[in-house]
Amino acid sequence: MPTQLSFENGQLLSWPEEFPKIASTFGRLVFIASLDGEKADAGRQMLIQRNGAAPAACNLDVIHNQYFAAWLHYKLYQQVSDVRLYLTTIPEEARRLDLHIDSYVQLAPESAQHGDRKLWECNLDVVLAMIRSRWERNGSASNFDLQADRHDWRVERALHSIELEFHSHSLDETVVCRNMRTSTRYLSRLFKREIGSTFREYLRFFRMRKAVELLSDASLTVQQVAKEVGYVDPSNFGRDFRALLGVTPRQYRLARLL
């Protein structure tokens, strides 16, 4: 279970002592999301008392949004490591249940934009699938909290290719397999087993993550963003973006700029 909170007469006692001990950003999101109603008000008071700051500067909603945005913009390997770190703090018998997205969708702040919520869910889907595959390969929860194990070298090479060449419209599974002298069928099986998605699904996800970063730059047009993440046809980019995030690139940009 996440860190237990201590209350007395409606006042949160454990915030200043417990919160700094949570090393994982994801764990801090779990902690903050547990503070609702009267608990949230108590948490605000403890922050104010501790920091001597004005109430507006210590609003838990603001802090919630800050940690949410921070985790959302981590690189994928950082997200995996961060969630793994959080999971080492909960009982072993609860870990298998806590490797499913339903446990965490509600951690997004209420004020999060629709596109950011969808990106959060997409990130969690990929991160939890990768962790589940490692858990299953270990075969025992007792090995779960060891340092991150490496993927099969072919999968590592494919992930590296995606990270370096996602901007190339010619990047696909066939090209990667040809360079490794591996069959597409074999790589597909390895990729699905270790990452939890197909090569094509992961490549699309990776490109959309990069697109979200680029859309924050108002000097770039949507067409330029599409080209930067490997799309020749902006309409295909818009279709994939909407399929993954539930909004068009323009709608996402507009919501972020409001």
Secondary structure as the mmCIF struct_conf table of DSSP 4:
data_model
#
loop_
_struct_conf.conf_type_id
_struct_conf.id
_struct_conf.beg_label_comp_id
_struct_conf.beg_label_asym_id
_struct_conf.beg_label_seq_id
_struct_conf.end_label_comp_id
_struct_conf.end_label_asym_id
_struct_conf.end_label_seq_id
HELX_LH_PP_P HELX_LH_PP_P1 PRO A 2 LEU A 5
STRN STRN1 PHE A 7 GLU A 8
TURN_TY1_P TURN_TY1_P1 ASN A 9 GLY A 10
STRN STRN2 GLN A 11 LEU A 12
BEND BEND1 SER A 14 SER A 14
HELX_RH_AL_P HELX_RH_AL_P1 TRP A 15 GLU A 18
HELX_RH_3T_P HELX_RH_3T_P1 PHE A 19 LYS A 21
HELX_RH_AL_P HELX_RH_AL_P2 THR A 25 ALA A 33
TURN_TY1_P TURN_TY1_P2 SER A 34 SER A 34
TURN_TY1_P TURN_TY1_P3 GLY A 37 GLY A 37
HELX_RH_AL_P HELX_RH_AL_P3 GLU A 38 ASN A 51
HELX_RH_3T_P HELX_RH_3T_P2 PRO A 55 CYS A 58
HELX_RH_AL_P HELX_RH_AL_P4 LEU A 60 LEU A 72
TURN_TY1_P TURN_TY1_P4 HIS A 73 HIS A 73
BEND BEND2 TYR A 74 TYR A 74
HELX_RH_AL_P HELX_RH_AL_P5 LEU A 76 LEU A 87
TURN_TY1_P TURN_TY1_P5 THR A 88 THR A 89
BEND BEND3 ILE A 90 ILE A 90
HELX_RH_AL_P HELX_RH_AL_P6 GLU A 92 ARG A 95
TURN_TY1_P TURN_TY1_P6 ARG A 96 ARG A 96
HELX_RH_3T_P HELX_RH_3T_P3 LEU A 97 LEU A 99
BEND BEND4 HIS A 100 HIS A 100
HELX_RH_3T_P HELX_RH_3T_P4 ILE A 101 SER A 103
TURN_TY1_P TURN_TY1_P7 TYR A 104 TYR A 104
HELX_RH_3T_P HELX_RH_3T_P5 VAL A 105 LEU A 107
BEND BEND5 ALA A 108 ALA A 108
TURN_TY1_P TURN_TY1_P8 GLU A 110 SER A 111
HELX_RH_AL_P HELX_RH_AL_P7 HIS A 114 ASN A 138
BEND BEND6 SER A 140 SER A 140
HELX_RH_3T_P HELX_RH_3T_P6 ALA A 141 ASN A 143
TURN_TY1_P TURN_TY1_P9 PHE A 144 ASP A 145
BEND BEND7 LEU A 146 GLN A 147
HELX_LH_PP_P HELX_LH_PP_P2 ALA A 148 ASP A 152
HELX_RH_AL_P HELX_RH_AL_P8 TRP A 153 GLU A 165
TURN_TY1_P TURN_TY1_P10 PHE A 166 HIS A 167
TURN_TY1_P TURN_TY1_P11 HIS A 169 SER A 170
HELX_RH_AL_P HELX_RH_AL_P9 GLU A 173 MET A 180
TURN_TY1_P TURN_TY1_P12 ARG A 181 ARG A 181
HELX_RH_AL_P HELX_RH_AL_P10 THR A 184 ILE A 195
BEND BEND8 GLY A 196 SER A 197
HELX_RH_AL_P HELX_RH_AL_P11 PHE A 199 LEU A 215
TURN_TY1_P TURN_TY1_P13 SER A 216 SER A 216
TURN_TY1_P TURN_TY1_P14 ALA A 218 SER A 219
BEND BEND9 LEU A 220 LEU A 220
HELX_RH_AL_P HELX_RH_AL_P12 VAL A 222 GLU A 228
TURN_TY1_P TURN_TY1_P15 VAL A 229 GLY A 230
BEND BEND10 VAL A 232 ASP A 233
HELX_RH_AL_P HELX_RH_AL_P13 PRO A 234 LEU A 245
BEND BEND11 GLY A 246 VAL A 247
HELX_RH_AL_P HELX_RH_AL_P14 PRO A 249 LEU A 257
#
